[in-house]
Amino acid sequence: MKKGISGALAAALVTGLAAFFQPVLAEQDEKVYLVARFDLDGTTYNQVVFFQDDVITDLKSCKREMMYGRNGNWQVYSHITNAVRGFTYSLSYTCALGRQDFSGWDKSGQINPIHTYEVVIRDQSLQVIPRNSYSACLKKVRSAGGETAKRYCARSTQTIQ
């Protein structure tokens, strides 16, 4: 009888571990986003880009793409960041699932980002909230505990569609 209990326990453990290591797949109405945050060093100013491609269907694939990109070998989200003389910036990436749709990113860098968003990533879920101004956004974020890597204000050329 002890064999049956330990066998059932082992089967449950294996099933649980298999489920734990499965990639987190996007639900049908969710998309996987690579969220790129450009932080102008020494300021509270950020810009954000929401990369999405149907080839990336789960967070594991997104994180793999992020790893390739950090080594300069983007496979899907190929992009180049241009340094602006006299400024330094930090660039960070996060993978998240989201239900919102965004317009395409302006790769030329010629269009000024005019849309202000509060970006919230909680439990790998992306929520982007339009704000009237950057200062109003900062006030809202600060009242919720301040800016973090997962909650911040940013400008973007992309619109929520």
N, C-alpha and C positions, 0 to 999 in steps of 0.2 A: 504494500500500500504506500510506503514511503516513496518508492520509485515513481508512482503515478503522480504524487504531489510535486516532487522535485522536477519531474518531466514537464508537468503543466506549468510550473514556475519558470523553468528554463525556456519553454516555448513563449510564454508571456513576455519574458525579458528580451528574447530575441526579436519578437514582434515589436516591442516598444522601442528598442534600439534602432531597428530598421526604419520605423516611422520617424524617429528623431533625426536620422541622417538623410532623410529624403530632402531634395531641394524644395524650397518654398515656391510653389507655382502660383502664378497670378490667376485669380479667378477670371471668369469669362469677361467681365466688364472692367477688370483691372489691367493696368499696363505696368511694366517694369521700367523705372526711370533711373538713369544715372544723373544725379543732381550734382552739378559742378558749382562750387562757391568760390568766387574770386574776392578775397578780402584785401582791401587797400590798407597796407600796414600802417599802424599808428593812428587809424581813424575808426569810426563806427560804420564806414561805408562798405557795402558789399554789392557785388553783382552776382546773378545766378543764371545758369542755363539748365534747362530740363531736356536731356537727351533721351530719346525713345526710339527703338527700332523693334519691329516684330520678330526679328531673329533672336533677340534676347527675351526668353519666356519665363525665366525664374531668377531669383536673387543670386543663386549660385553662379549662373552664367554671367550675370552683371558683375559680380565680385571678381570673377576670372578676367573679364574684360578690363576692369579697373586695375588689376594686377599687371596685365599686359601694357596698359596705357602708362602706368607709372614707370615702366621700363622703356617708354617711347615706341611701343609696338602696338598701337591701337589696331584692333581687328575690325570693329564695327563703328565706334564713335570717334572716328578720326577727326582731330581738330588741332589747331595750332594757336597758342596764346602769344600775343605780341606784347613785349615789354614796352612801357611808355617811359621815355627818358625822364629821370628825376623822381620816379615813383618805384616803390617795391610793393609786391603783393604776395599773398599766400594763396595757394590753390588747394582746395580739399574736395574730395568726392565722397558721395554716399549713395548707396543703392536703396531704392524704396519702391513700394507698390502704391499706385495711385489710380483714382478713377477720373481725374480731371484730364482734359485734353489741352494741349498747348500748340500754338502756331509754331512754325519752323524757326530755327535759330538763324540770326543774321551772321553768316560766317565772315562777311567782309569787314566787320568792325567799324563800318562807316556810320551806322545808325546809333544814335544815342539811346540808351535804355530809358524809357519813359514810364514804364509800369513799375509800381511799387508793390511789393508783396511781403506778407509775413509768411515765412516758410516754417512749417512744423513737421518734423519727422518723429513719429511716436510708434514704437513697436514695429518698425520697418514700414510704416504706413505714411504716405506723403499727403499733406494737406497744404494747399496754397491759398492764402486769403488776401484778396486785393485790399490795399489801404490807400487812402486819399493822398497822403504825403509821407515822406520818409520820417519826418519828425513825429507824426501821429502814430506811425508804425512802431518807432522806437519807444514811445510812451506806453503803448499797449504791451510790448514785449517786456519792458522794464517792470511794469506793474504785475506781470506774471512771473517775476523772478529774475529777469535779465536775459541777455543773449547767451546762447550756448551753441555748440556745434549742431544741435538738433532743433533749435528754435532761434530764428534770427530774421532781420529785415534785409531785403535786397532789392535792387533794381534789375529789370530785365527788358530785353527787346521783345520777348515772347508774350503773347496775349493768351489768356485763358479762353478757350472756345466752348 
